[in-house]
Amino acid sequence: MITGNNKISAIIAGCRNNERGSQKELYELLKGYAMKICYRYQNHAEESEEIMNEGFVKLFKNISQFDEARHADVEIALKGWFKRILINTCIDHYRKNASQVNGHVISEETEKIADHSENGLDVLSYKEILGAIRLLSPAYRTVFNLFVIEGMSHEEISGKLGISIGSSKSNLSKARENLRKILLKKTDQKIYAEPVR
């Protein structure tokens, strides 16, 4: 058994007994990991943190369902299990707020982005690309993340979000197009901002 498993198993056992110290320890262990997942689905850190905390409540409530004895590396298995909880929490949050955002509203700024044929994605950093994904409307961003990052099929996305398969495909297509425009604008700004040598 991996030595780290004993410690994580002890923390999980404490969480099963509703021990605040163990819950705090697990929260500190998984907080950064959880925030990264939630932040992919939201525009604002505060909203991401709210969803993350809701995910932790679900984790603590259902921790007895996690069977660490079945896994060689308990921490990795726990992170995978928690990731599903977080993604489902993000989806629930999206569904709850979908009626408020109408799913197809794009900001005025995004609509005005010019379409250029040059490709300069190599000048963008990972953070800039994630920032561009967050500029997508909630409907587009959610479908894009579920399809591209989580690897779900349109059928799975349709079932999770309560939309038609056609809507899932359409939202993905529009997300890709809007993302392309956002990234092209960013590369143009970056290229023109660099000093001439």
Buried (B, 14 or more C-beta within 10 A) or exposed (E): EEEEBEEBBEBBEBBEEEEEEBBEBBBEBBBEBBBEBBBBBBBEEEBBBBBBBBBBEBBBEEBEEBEBEEBEBBBEBBBEBBBEBBBEBBBBBBBEEBEEEEBEEBEEEBEEBEEEEEEBEEEBEEEBBEBBBBBBBBBBBBBBBBBBEBEBEBEBBBEBBEBEBEBBBBBBEBBBEBBBBBBBBBBBEBEEEEEEE
